[in-house]
Amino acid sequence: MAHPVAAAHRVRRRGARAQGPAPVSSVPEPVREEGVRDEHSSETGTPVAVRGTRLSLTRASLGRPGAPVLEGVVLDITPGEILTVVGPSGCGKSTLLRTLAGLLPALAGTVAQDGRPLVGPGADRALVFQEDALLPWRTLRANVELPLAIKGSSCTERRAASAWLARVGLADRERRLPHRLRRPAPASSPAPR
């Protein structure tokens, strides 16, 4: 089975140049303070502070209990770094991402965020799923409010969700559940046979 991280390409935010295949284990760059790393501007060569989160896995086994998908994973993602994970279907890409998002605990080894054990999801990390991501038991407004609620925003701030729904023409449907929405067929679509 192919290891998804072995084919990963690392791209720095500044300069946005692919640096070729990255080793599974890399030497971290120096960190000035938590979440801030020095990087040099490609235009001026002067140091630029990069904010972000450092995520690391050390000898981690990932998957479901009794069915590990990845074992012995060593990975260090530095603040400001963009990491692309590629590999064939079933090699553990989604398992790795779900673990880094805090949705799936490691079976062994350590998973850390800024040097602290990563336990559960957090407002400072997100995973965008390929499939529809509306929670079927929450109304449209409650789905739009969810990231704000996780962040700890006040009820007043969360009410901005209504304005966003209005912007996309769903103001009159904000109390409906996702499966209760029906889109009319476009006038140009062929009639069913």
C-alpha positions, -999 to 999 in steps of 0.1 A, spaced: 0 0 0 14 34 -9 21 59 18 3 92 11 28 115 27 57 101 6 43 118 -24 35 151 -7 47 184 -21 55 213 1 48 248 -9 57 279 11 30 306 13 55 333 2 68 327 -33 44 298 -38 69 275 -55 68 238 -53 99 224 -37 96 189 -50 88 157 -31 94 162 6 107 136 30 83 122 55 105 136 83 119 170 79 140 193 101 118 221 114 128 257 109 135 278 140 105 292 158 108 327 173 76 325 194 47 301 194 30 301 160 54 326 144 83 315 122 109 336 104 108 335 66 124 357 40 105 378 15 113 367 -21 113 404 -32 135 420 -5 152 392 13 141 407 46 127 385 74 89 382 75 70 368 105 47 340 94 18 332 117 1 299 118 0 266 136 27 239 137 12 204 134 33 173 140 30 136 141 56 114 158 56 77 152 19 79 148 -4 50 139 -36 62 123 -69 45 115 -97 28 134 -90 5 164 -80 -29 151 -76 -15 116 -46 9 113 -42 25 79 -9 43 85 18 33 109 50 51 120 41 84 105 66 112 112 55 146 99 62 182 108 41 210 92 55 244 100 35 276 103 28 292 70 35 260 51 9 245 27 11 207 24 -6 188 -4 -12 151 3 -15 129 -28 -18 91 -32 -40 64 -46 -75 57 -32 -75 40 2 -39 49 11 -48 70 42 -50 106 29 -84 112 45 -74 94 77 -43 117 80 -64 148 74 -91 137 99 -64 131 125 -49 165 120 -83 181 122 -89 163 156 -118 142 143 -99 109 146 -75 102 175 -42 85 167 -40 48 177 -4 52 188 24 78 188 18 115 192 -1 142 173 6 177 185 -4 213 177 22 239 186 39 213 209 8 204 228 -11 172 224 -39 176 199 -71 162 214 -103 168 195 -114 194 170 -107 231 176 -118 264 162 -83 271 149 -83 240 125 -108 230 99 -114 202 74 -134 208 43 -150 175 32 -154 165 -4 -190 155 1 -218 178 12 -211 190 47 -244 203 60 -255 186 92 -289 171 83 -304 176 118 -296 213 119 -316 240 101 -299 260 74 -293 289 97 -279 266 124 -255 251 99 -243 285 89 -240 296 125 -220 265 135 -184 278 128 -192 309 148 -206 289 177 -175 267 177 -154 299 178 -174 311 208 -190 341 191 -220 357 209 -255 351 198 -257 386 183 -226 378 161 -241 345 151 -273 362 138 -252 374 109 -259 340 94 -294 353 84 -278 380 63 -256 355 46 -285 333 38 -304 363 24 -274 371 1 -278 337 -16 -316 339 -18 -323 315 11 -337 340 37 -372 325 35 -358 290 41 -334 295 70 -355 274 94 -357 244 70 -336 213 73 -313 207 44 -332 177 30 -364 198 29 -349 221 2 -360 215 -33 -345 233 -62 -368 237 -92 -354 223 -124 -340 250 -147 -363 260 -176 -338 248 -201 -336 213 -187 -353 185 -207 -386 172 -195 -385 138 -178 -394 108 -200 
